[in-house]
Amino acid sequence: MRNSMLLFLALAVVGACEPPQQTLTEADRRAVADTVKRIVTGVFAAASRRDAAGLVSGFAADPDAHPIVWNGVAQPTIERLRATADSFYGAIAGLESSASGEIGTMVLAPDAAAAEVPFTFTITTKSGKRVPGQGVATALLRKRAGAWKIVHWHESEQHFDAVMQQVFGPRH
């Protein structure tokens, strides 16, 4: 989780060092923050439905986008992200995942924003065991061709290895 805070801080510094672009009104900032929250909430909702297509719909497919880092494992393309999500969703019986606190947003420019999201989840194994967990995600979003998409997502779960061991058993 410390890495996600460092990323969020780095974004703030970079945003502060950039030359001022177009001035945003408070209403513009609220609109961007609301859009960011809607997209992030949609990612968690798609995960809870175990809907890989819905999950990846929130991410940019641009070649310079690096969709997701999940506990140190990069999913560098939309196709890889979707395949990984499909595989994970197929290996479990259920997933409940949602933001567990305030979705912190930072509007960096008219076309760029960042978010920090504490979240909780419960994975239901094929045998019916429910395994809870929590973590923090950070996201960078860009508005390109009129649409906001996530260009980078980093997620860290507390005690990830222990949670995965409870879900899938010990690794051999």
Helices and strands as residue ranges (DSSP letters): H 2-17, H 26-48, H 52-56, E 66-70, E 73-75, H 78-91, E 94-99, E 104-109, E 112-124, E 130-144, E 147-157, H 160-168
